[in-house]
Amino acid sequence: MSAIDKSLRFGCIGYGEVGKILSRALRERGAAWVGAWDILFPDGTQGPAMKARAGEAGVEPCDSSSRLLERADIVISAVTAANTHAAAREAAEWIRPGTFFLDVNSASPGVKKECATLIDGASAHYVEAGVMASVLPHGIKVPMVIGGQGAADLAEKLVPYGFSMEVVSPEVGVASAIKMCRSVIIKGMEAILLESFTTARRYGVETQVLASLKDSFPGLDWERQGTYFFSRVVKHGRRRAEEMREAAKAVQETGFDPWMASATAEKQDWMARLAAQGMFTGLTAESDWREYADRILGDCGPKRKRSA
């Protein structure tokens, strides 16, 4: 492995969970400069706190994307799935020739190819990434598959910083296809589990359902999986819904009807709306899945039957 090039300057477009984790890690590993830009920075309500947190982490909050792009050697786009194309389009106006643009967003192969056309057309190097696990708890070491003409060169620069990257193709679209196909399963499992467990709770048969699942799939801790899935969807449902709409696009791009991906997006979005209404206030990642289910049942239907 090559030594860390501490002369590199990094810019993060999007200062949400992923942007915060990656930018902090890069700063801690000695990058010459790390800056961030987020569309919420100018917001009078949320912006000051976000910029303060960035400063505390040693990350410079930039007052525009152009200011960030004029300094960065490597740009990491970590925005919501719905804003993937818009972020690339704006970056293409200001990005310096030769800059690497790492797109870690969960978007369809078609969208990623459109983004590549924009960035490569500005004489920069577009590299797509499919993030293959939750950034928490992996942090900068979260497994990624990457693709694009500059993927191997970028990996050589980033792996010494701690990134876990597998170059899968010089062609843009392959890495995102891997990610999207995985998401159909993973996010679909979340939606199915939420629906199944909540319904089982309503009928008072969760004990029997969990026992049956354990018999069929003994390698999974279904109690723990239920708690994890409920809490993650409540916290990130909106983002997951956007990702699944992109997964639906990926399916549709092949000529198939994306019934499962589209239904998953609706379920994730429904949970996000309940969370926004305050239904799950006070519950945490450690709260039992039954507590989440009971909040839903208390609002959406008659009282459930009790298990014996």
Kinemage of the C-alpha trace (Angstrom):
@kinemage 1
@onewidth
@group {chain A} dominant
@subgroup {mainchain}
@vectorlist {calphas} color= white
{ca met a 1} P 0.000 0.000 0.000
{ca ser a 2} L 1.247 3.449 -0.922
{ca ala a 3} L 1.961 6.058 1.727
{ca ile a 4} L -0.685 8.662 2.498
{ca asp a 5} L -0.364 11.733 0.301
{ca lys a 6} L -0.957 14.438 2.889
{ca ser a 7} L -0.800 17.184 0.274
{ca leu a 8} L -4.260 16.242 -1.015
{ca arg a 9} L -7.164 18.626 -0.511
{ca phe a 10} L -10.642 17.138 -0.131
{ca gly a 11} L -14.067 18.666 -0.555
{ca cys a 12} L -17.339 17.064 0.585
{ca ile a 13} L -20.540 18.098 -1.161
{ca gly a 14} L -23.229 17.240 1.361
{ca tyr a 15} L -22.610 17.422 5.088
{ca gly a 16} L -25.086 14.846 6.314
{ca glu a 17} L -24.159 11.634 8.135
{ca val a 18} L -21.844 10.314 5.408
{ca gly a 19} L -20.207 13.666 4.704
{ca lys a 20} L -19.502 14.248 8.389
{ca ile a 21} L -17.972 10.806 8.909
{ca leu a 22} L -15.740 10.847 5.837
{ca ser a 23} L -14.577 14.444 6.176
{ca arg a 24} L -13.696 14.011 9.848
{ca ala a 25} L -11.757 10.827 9.089
{ca leu a 26} L -9.806 12.499 6.299
{ca arg a 27} L -8.915 15.395 8.566
{ca glu a 28} L -7.814 13.034 11.347
{ca arg a 29} L -5.561 11.202 8.896
{ca gly a 30} L -3.697 14.369 8.006
{ca ala a 31} L -5.175 15.622 4.733
{ca ala a 32} L -3.837 19.055 3.842
{ca trp a 33} L -7.323 20.560 3.694
{ca val a 34} L -10.878 19.299 4.058
{ca gly a 35} L -13.807 21.497 3.197
{ca ala a 36} L -17.556 20.942 3.068
{ca trp a 37} L -20.534 22.491 1.369
{ca asp a 38} L -24.184 21.737 2.039
{ca ile a 39} L -27.299 23.383 0.648
{ca leu a 40} L -28.433 23.899 4.248
{ca phe a 41} L -25.375 25.969 5.200
{ca pro a 42} L -27.096 29.236 4.164
{ca asp a 43} L -30.222 28.294 6.113
{ca gly a 44} L -30.603 30.586 9.090
{ca thr a 45} L -32.070 27.864 11.289
{ca gln a 46} L -29.905 24.824 10.561
{ca gly a 47} L -26.842 26.324 8.922
{ca pro a 48} L -25.027 27.850 11.919
{ca ala a 49} L -25.045 24.612 13.932
{ca met a 50} L -23.941 22.541 10.935
{ca lys a 51} L -21.058 24.896 10.165
{ca ala a 52} L -20.063 24.963 13.831
{ca arg a 53} L -19.878 21.154 13.921
{ca ala a 54} L -17.771 21.174 10.781
{ca gly a 55} L -15.358 23.667 12.285
{ca glu a 56} L -15.050 21.613 15.460
{ca ala a 57} L -14.023 18.620 13.318
{ca gly a 58} L -11.351 20.627 11.528
{ca val a 59} L -13.444 20.854 8.378
{ca glu a 60} L -13.831 24.249 6.704
{ca pro a 61} L -17.472 25.083 5.948
{ca cys a 62} L -17.453 26.752 2.537
{ca asp a 63} L -19.973 29.450 1.679
{ca ser a 64} L -20.626 28.017 -1.795
{ca ser a 65} L -19.910 24.947 -3.880
{ca ser a 66} L -17.707 27.048 -6.166
{ca arg a 67} L -15.427 27.986 -3.268
{ca leu a 68} L -15.077 24.332 -2.348
{ca leu a 69} L -14.441 23.216 -5.922
{ca glu a 70} L -11.774 25.797 -6.574
{ca arg a 71} L -9.617 24.256 -3.817
{ca ala a 72} L -10.349 20.529 -3.807
{ca asp a 73} L -8.209 17.919 -5.561
{ca ile a 74} L -10.735 15.207 -4.720
{ca val a 75} L -14.449 15.908 -4.353
{ca ile a 76} L -16.792 13.496 -2.594
{ca ser a 77} L -20.452 13.882 -3.474
{ca ala a 78} L -22.546 12.621 -0.546
{ca val a 79} L -25.989 14.120 -1.055
{ca thr a 80} L -29.443 12.541 -1.084
{ca ala a 81} L -30.238 10.182 -3.947
{ca ala a 82} L -32.708 12.669 -5.403
{ca asn a 83} L -30.010 15.378 -5.575
{ca thr a 84} L -27.294 13.229 -7.185
{ca his a 85} L -27.674 14.687 -10.677
{ca ala a 86} L -28.143 18.262 -9.464
{ca ala a 87} L -24.929 18.067 -7.417
{ca ala a 88} L -22.953 16.809 -10.408
{ca arg a 89} L -24.468 19.414 -12.700
{ca glu a 90} L -23.524 22.260 -10.369
{ca ala a 91} L -20.057 20.810 -9.763
{ca ala a 92} L -19.403 20.601 -13.501
{ca glu a 93} L -19.673 24.392 -13.701
{ca trp a 94} L -16.828 25.002 -11.256
{ca ile a 95} L -14.689 21.878 -10.974
{ca arg a 96} L -11.044 22.253 -11.962
{ca pro a 97} L -9.639 20.061 -14.771
{ca gly a 98} L -7.959 16.953 -13.408
{ca thr a 99} L -10.004 16.875 -10.185
{ca phe a 100} L -11.411 13.526 -9.095
{ca phe a 101} L -15.155 13.465 -8.393
{ca leu a 102} L -16.194 10.486 -6.242
{ca asp a 103} L -19.967 9.987 -6.354
{ca val a 104} L -20.999 7.827 -3.372
{ca asn a 105} L -24.719 8.502 -3.788
{ca ser a 106} L -27.283 5.740 -4.218
{ca ala a 107} L -28.462 6.417 -7.762
{ca ser a 108} L -29.330 4.262 -10.753
{ca pro a 109} L -26.757 3.352 -13.433
{ca gly a 110} L -28.513 5.689 -15.868
{ca val a 111} L -28.235 8.665 -13.513
{ca lys a 112} L -24.590 7.871 -12.771
{ca lys a 113} L -23.803 7.804 -16.499
{ca glu a 114} L -25.441 11.207 -16.931
{ca cys a 115} L -23.343 12.548 -14.045
{ca ala a 116} L -20.187 11.099 -15.599
{ca thr a 117} L -20.931 12.883 -18.861
{ca leu a 118} L -21.179 16.195 -17.001
{ca ile a 119} L -18.019 15.799 -14.925
{ca asp a 120} L -15.865 14.222 -17.623
{ca gly a 121} L -17.082 16.927 -19.990
{ca ala a 122} L -15.497 19.470 -17.630
{ca ser a 123} L -12.131 17.654 -17.996
{ca ala a 124} L -12.365 16.174 -14.494
{ca his a 125} L -12.474 12.475 -13.547
{ca tyr a 126} L -15.817 10.973 -12.560
{ca val a 127} L -15.695 7.863 -10.365
{ca glu a 128} L -18.859 6.153 -9.129
{ca ala a 129} L -19.070 4.242 -5.874
{ca gly a 130} L -21.557 1.752 -4.571
{ca val a 131} L -21.485 1.813 -0.763
{ca met a 132} L -22.115 -1.790 0.238
{ca ala a 133} L -22.913 -1.435 3.955
{ca ser a 134} L -24.078 1.176 6.435
{ca val a 135} L -21.417 3.841 6.914
{ca leu a 136} L -22.063 3.446 10.619
{ca pro a 137} L -20.287 1.641 12.222
{ca his a 138} L -17.653 1.094 9.507
{ca gly a 139} L -16.774 4.746 8.994
{ca ile a 140} L -14.218 5.437 6.296
{ca lys a 141} L -13.582 1.690 6.016
{ca val a 142} L -17.096 0.983 4.745
{ca pro a 143} L -16.825 -1.402 1.762
{ca met a 144} L -17.224 0.284 -1.621
{ca val a 145} L -17.239 -0.958 -5.190
{ca ile a 146} L -16.049 1.715 -7.593
{ca gly a 147} L -15.977 2.203 -11.334
{ca gly a 148} L -14.973 4.628 -14.054
{ca gln a 149} L -11.888 5.360 -16.122
{ca gly a 150} L -10.156 6.987 -13.148
{ca ala a 151} L -11.273 4.447 -10.532
{ca ala a 152} L -7.942 2.644 -10.148
{ca asp a 153} L -5.989 5.903 -9.904
{ca leu a 154} L -8.384 7.275 -7.285
{ca ala a 155} L -8.248 4.071 -5.245
{ca glu a 156} L -4.473 4.367 -5.154
{ca lys a 157} L -4.878 7.780 -3.522
{ca leu a 158} L -7.703 6.888 -1.121
{ca val a 159} L -6.903 3.385 0.117
{ca pro a 160} L -3.910 4.680 2.143
{ca tyr a 161} L -6.383 6.976 3.946
{ca gly a 162} L -8.335 3.917 5.063
{ca phe a 163} L -10.959 3.580 2.324
{ca ser a 164} L -11.985 0.013 1.449
{ca met a 165} L -12.394 0.000 -2.323
{ca glu a 166} L -12.764 -2.661 -4.983
{ca val a 167} L -12.437 -1.505 -8.584
{ca val a 168} L -15.088 -3.442 -10.509
{ca ser a 169} L -15.051 -1.833 -13.955
{ca pro a 170} L -13.680 1.080 -15.983
{ca glu a 171} L -17.268 1.541 -17.163
{ca val a 172} L -19.621 3.781 -15.187
{ca gly a 173} L -22.853 2.036 -14.219
{ca val a 174} L -21.478 -1.311 -13.095
{ca ala a 175} L -20.784 -0.306 -9.480
{ca ser a 176} L -24.174 1.398 -9.141
{ca ala a 177} L -25.896 -1.675 -10.617
{ca ile a 178} L -24.284 -3.827 -7.921
{ca lys a 179} L -25.436 -1.379 -5.259
{ca met a 180} L -28.985 -1.050 -6.591
{ca cys a 181} L -29.520 -4.800 -6.945
{ca arg a 182} L -28.316 -5.252 -3.363
{ca ser a 183} L -30.671 -2.510 -2.202
{ca val a 184} L -33.691 -4.272 -3.697
{ca ile a 185} L -32.943 -7.131 -1.311
{ca ile a 186} L -31.727 -5.275 1.803
{ca lys a 187} L -34.218 -2.416 1.826
{ca gly a 188} L -36.917 -4.810 0.668
{ca met a 189} L -36.186 -7.052 3.660
{ca glu a 190} L -36.577 -4.041 5.922
{ca ala a 191} L -39.992 -3.225 4.467
{ca ile a 192} L -41.158 -6.841 4.581
{ca leu a 193} L -39.995 -7.305 8.166
{ca leu a 194} L -41.727 -4.103 9.310
{ca glu a 195} L -44.979 -5.203 7.728
{ca ser a 196} L -44.760 -8.800 8.933
{ca phe a 197} L -43.701 -8.066 12.510
{ca thr a 198} L -46.242 -5.277 13.013
{ca thr a 199} L -49.022 -7.479 11.636
{ca ala a 200} L -47.891 -10.390 13.822
{ca arg a 201} L -47.960 -8.062 16.820
{ca arg a 202} L -51.524 -7.024 15.945
{ca tyr a 203} L -52.695 -10.660 15.847
{ca gly a 204} L -50.689 -11.631 18.910
{ca val a 205} L -48.664 -14.268 17.045
{ca glu a 206} L -45.185 -12.723 17.089
{ca thr a 207} L -43.790 -15.489 19.315
{ca gln a 208} L -44.805 -18.188 16.848
{ca val a 209} L -43.688 -16.187 13.807
{ca leu a 210} L -40.266 -15.522 15.299
{ca ala a 211} L -39.874 -19.182 16.242
{ca ser a 212} L -40.748 -20.255 12.710
{ca leu a 213} L -38.291 -17.789 11.196
{ca lys a 214} L -35.572 -19.038 13.511
{ca asp a 215} L -36.233 -22.605 12.361
{ca ser a 216} L -36.079 -21.609 8.701
{ca phe a 217} L -33.133 -19.214 8.980
{ca pro a 218} L -31.200 -20.177 12.132
{ca gly a 219} L -28.260 -17.965 11.223
{ca leu a 220} L -30.220 -14.778 11.843
{ca asp a 221} L -31.083 -13.274 15.210
{ca trp a 222} L -34.610 -12.189 14.285
{ca glu a 223} L -35.236 -10.288 17.508
{ca arg a 224} L -32.100 -8.241 17.019
{ca gln a 225} L -32.773 -7.834 13.297
{ca gly a 226} L -36.251 -6.544 14.026
{ca thr a 227} L -34.998 -3.924 16.456
{ca tyr a 228} L -32.254 -2.845 14.056
{ca phe a 229} L -34.528 -2.595 11.022
{ca phe a 230} L -37.280 -0.663 12.808
{ca ser a 231} L -34.849 1.865 14.294
{ca arg a 232} L -32.880 2.360 11.068
{ca val a 233} L -35.967 2.895 8.935
{ca val a 234} L -37.425 5.353 11.444
{ca lys a 235} L -34.168 7.316 11.405
{ca his a 236} L -33.361 7.088 7.688
{ca gly a 237} L -36.660 6.246 6.020
{ca arg a 238} L -36.733 9.324 3.821
{ca arg a 239} L -33.243 8.655 2.497
{ca arg a 240} L -34.027 4.963 2.033
{ca ala a 241} L -37.186 5.805 0.097
{ca glu a 242} L -35.188 7.997 -2.268
{ca glu a 243} L -32.644 5.219 -2.717
{ca met a 244} L -35.381 2.726 -3.536
{ca arg a 245} L -36.886 5.033 -6.117
{ca glu a 246} L -33.448 5.020 -7.731
{ca ala a 247} L -33.400 1.222 -7.431
{ca ala a 248} L -36.766 1.194 -9.191
{ca lys a 249} L -35.227 3.278 -11.977
{ca ala a 250} L -32.383 0.780 -12.211
{ca val a 251} L -34.875 -2.067 -12.595
{ca gln a 252} L -36.906 -0.093 -15.122
{ca glu a 253} L -33.786 0.699 -17.138
{ca thr a 254} L -33.542 -3.046 -17.858
{ca gly a 255} L -37.125 -3.191 -19.155
{ca phe a 256} L -38.644 -4.818 -16.055
{ca asp a 257} L -41.504 -3.377 -14.046
{ca pro a 258} L -40.077 -2.457 -10.598
{ca trp a 259} L -42.994 -3.659 -8.488
{ca met a 260} L -40.973 -4.709 -5.453
{ca ala a 261} L -38.588 -1.749 -5.425
{ca ser a 262} L -41.462 0.713 -5.830
{ca ala a 263} L -43.475 -0.898 -3.036
{ca thr a 264} L -40.432 -0.807 -0.768
{ca ala a 265} L -40.003 2.895 -1.460
{ca glu a 266} L -43.611 3.522 -0.456
{ca lys a 267} L -43.255 1.585 2.799
{ca gln a 268} L -40.015 3.376 3.700
{ca asp a 269} L -41.564 6.751 2.900
{ca trp a 270} L -44.643 5.915 4.985
{ca met a 271} L -42.442 5.178 7.999
{ca ala a 272} L -40.548 8.413 7.422
{ca arg a 273} L -43.803 10.376 7.488
{ca leu a 274} L -44.824 8.753 10.770
{ca ala a 275} L -41.425 9.607 12.237
{ca ala a 276} L -41.743 13.222 11.066
{ca gln a 277} L -45.082 13.434 12.857
{ca gly a 278} L -43.364 12.478 16.105
{ca met a 279} L -44.825 8.995 16.440
{ca phe a 280} L -41.556 7.451 17.603
{ca thr a 281} L -40.307 10.269 19.826
{ca gly a 282} L -38.358 8.899 22.760
{ca leu a 283} L -37.506 5.577 21.142
{ca thr a 284} L -33.856 4.793 20.398
{ca ala a 285} L -31.751 2.316 18.452
{ca glu a 286} L -31.867 0.079 21.544
{ca ser a 287} L -35.666 0.163 21.883
{ca asp a 288} L -37.347 -3.205 21.296
{ca trp a 289} L -39.056 -3.520 17.911
{ca arg a 290} L -42.352 -4.136 19.719
{ca glu a 291} L -42.287 -0.589 21.058
{ca tyr a 292} L -42.121 0.733 17.501
{ca ala a 293} L -44.850 -1.658 16.335
{ca asp a 294} L -47.127 -0.703 19.230
{ca arg a 295} L -46.822 2.989 18.367
{ca ile a 296} L -47.880 2.186 14.788
{ca leu a 297} L -50.759 -0.039 15.892
{ca gly a 298} L -51.968 2.495 18.402
{ca asp a 299} L -52.305 5.081 15.663
{ca cys a 300} L -53.294 2.996 12.652
{ca gly a 301} L -55.776 0.454 13.926
{ca pro a 302} L -57.594 -1.279 16.792
{ca lys a 303} L -55.706 -2.547 19.768
{ca arg a 304} L -53.778 -5.736 19.065
{ca lys a 305} L -54.429 -9.070 20.668
{ca arg a 306} L -51.999 -10.003 23.398
{ca ser a 307} L -49.678 -12.975 23.086
{ca ala a 308} L -50.294 -15.701 25.595
